[in-house]
Amino acid sequence: MDGAAHTTTGDTGTDIEELAKARTAASIAALVAGVRGEAAGPGPAEGGPVSAEPVVVAPRRFVMREFDLGPARSVSPGDQLAGRRFLLLGRGPVAEALTARLTAHGAHAVTAGEPPAGAQFDGLVHLVGPDSPPVLPDAYPVYRQVLAGDPRWVLAAGAAAGLRGFFRSLAREYPDTVARVVEHTPGTAPEDIAADLVAELTAPDREPVVLRSPGARRALRMTEEGLGLLGSTGAGPAGDGAAEAAALGLDTTSVVLLVGGARGITARFAATLAAASRCRIELFGRTALTEGEHDPAVAAAHGTDELRSALIAGGLRVPGEIERAIGRIQAEREVRSTLRGLAALGSDVRYRAVDALDGDAVRRAVKEIHAEHGRLDGVVYAAGVIEDKLIAEKSPASYDRVFRTKVDGARELLDAVGELPDGPRFAVLFGSIAATLGNRGQSDYAAANDALESLGARWAASGTDRRGLTVHWGPWAPTGDAHHGMVTPELMRHYAGRGIQLIDPEEGTGSLLRELAWGPAADTAVVYTASGW
């Protein structure tokens, strides 16, 4: 797969340019409602409210915390399960115990490695063992096939990277299906797991993620937790980030690498780092920089319309080629603007066109940086791709591309810095609020960003005195003409009509710097969003 052809930079997951282009006004309304957990109202084309006054504010800090659900209050399982057909994916003691219990309640259970061709089932229970290979994205075709039959139940039993985000989105796309991932504490007996799964099949609530332990049933909720005075205003009297940079050990000799960091949100964070510490900035991105714009008319053109006219006047006629040329020119201009801006702030900066999915290229570039400077103090990974579609319409190839661009790219970077003799003190992975709340049309993206949490936590645990942090962002307001990773002006106006507040870019990057400086190391994943949803 050519990652450079698909990777977008500095994305937050819900609102980059591809999303705005792909969605109609009505589907955007569904997006907003889906993230907020409410029914979608009419979009602008249907007479829905649209305000011209967007609200742009500092983000609030949330952490996913467990809370007690109480015992699963269910009706008699036999009343709901009798006569139903279940497909159990996976074999072993749990499958045997669950088959026996379902059979005792009058249900029919089929155990298989994949759905039998043409078979219809009322429910799917995917049994994920502690030693199972990664579930996603490989299991996506199975879920898609079973969901096409409109099942009443779809459950996954066991913990696996990305499943929480996937099921949160699945539950939003299939409101009439009980969609739930159930995780048990290690060492739970197969008979107890089977008994809990039967209870979850008939539980009246629709929690998409349930955590089970002896005598307890819990869920996860976004809980607002500030960082106190330092975390909200910073330590320095000017609020310029200098105290935070000092707390992180960043100065003019430090080196920070940002992947996907030459445009959009990560470019903004690079500027925050430069202003606070004047550290050296290394940037990886997909955009290959050419020698320049040789056509004077193109060089003088500003904005999409002027560029289109200049390109047509220069001889381009095929619409697709024209639009691709516009995208390339605008991307190059934004990268060059970023480099000039960082240099003006006092940082030495270098940009390299590197495919985030090319492990050899990433490893080679990381080693070159460390060999040249003798250090690498921090890394930020923000590359990703969005190809939003409902599960019923999303091909396995598209799902695979979205998931692997985010997850495999982050893994390649962490593996590369893990080979250094003295690796970075912090690694930040840019996620999306879609991972924590789910979102219609983003089952792949929500799963991928959820999977980042496992990567970051594992990296942090593999060494001492280091912080691995996944930051799930809510939607950002754009700045100037830069929209990468931010909402477009059209979508921003619609969000305003729906009451959705947007992250102020300066406040957002400042919040991340304060999080790294003052945030608890035990918090390996946080949510920053302007709205409480």
Summary of the structure (lengths in Angstrom):
residues: 533
radius of gyration: 24.1
end to end distance: 36.3
largest distance: 78.9
contacts: 1915
relative contact order: 0.18
helix: 43%
strand: 18%
